[in-house]
Amino acid sequence: MPTWGIILIVVGVLLLIIAGIYNSLVTLRNNRENAFADIDVQLKQRHDLVPQLMGAVKGYMQHERGTFEAITQARQKAISASSINDKIAAETELTTALSGLSIQVEAYPDLKANQNFMQLQNELSDIENKLAAVRRFFNGATKELNIAVQKFPNVLFAGMFGFKTEPMFDLGDTQRAVMDKAPEVKF
């Protein structure tokens, strides 16, 4: 077999390997974007529920204006965020603001007994549980993509094709500090 024939075979095999790497990275990126679309559905429900919850609470908490403003601003940022990374940052801020509302509500026993508020609170809790599940799926898809981008020989071509490691959807430092605190039990 002539030398140019061997060269063509080697080049052909290399092109097939590069095409395989590219296709697997595209698949993983699309899986990550699809996982975030599932998060978007839950976030839309949460964004729609927040004004109802705030409306139910406002009558009881007229003087807690700062909490409402923080939630309103965080919700608006979350709605207007366009990229996945911007949405992650905005949603972390909204989650923090909503946890501030929960802390404020503790001071109003009549509010906690209000049926409308309880229903909205249960719906919000359900959405938060669903969000936690889809975030785990998203983070799994992100982890797969990040590993593929960093593995050899993919790392040689990933940058050329515009692939990079992507951030996880985590709690953020503020929420992590709240979650690390032991719950307060009152009788």
C-alpha angles and dihedrals in degrees: 000000000000121000093246089056092056090047091052091050092049092047090047092051091048091050090051091050092049091047090050091051092048093048093049091050091049090050092050093047090051091048089054092049091047090051089053090051087061089052090049091058092054092043091053090054090048092048090052093047098048096073090049092050092047091049091054091049100042095078090058098040107043093147096050092083095140092060092052093047092051091050093046093050093045091048091050091050090049093050094047097044110114110185125059091245092050090049091051091053094044094047091050088054092048091049090053092049092049091051087055088056091052090053091050092049091060088072092060112068092174090056092051088055094050109113096215092050092047092052092050091045090052091049090050091049090051091050091048090053091050090047090053090053095048091044089056089051091047092049089050091053090046091050091051091050093047092049091049092049092051098043123100126277091016091063089064092061106024095084092047090055094046098255120140138162112282130212123257121237098248136162096258125228096287095051092042089056090051092047092048091057116095113249117258113237117202128187 
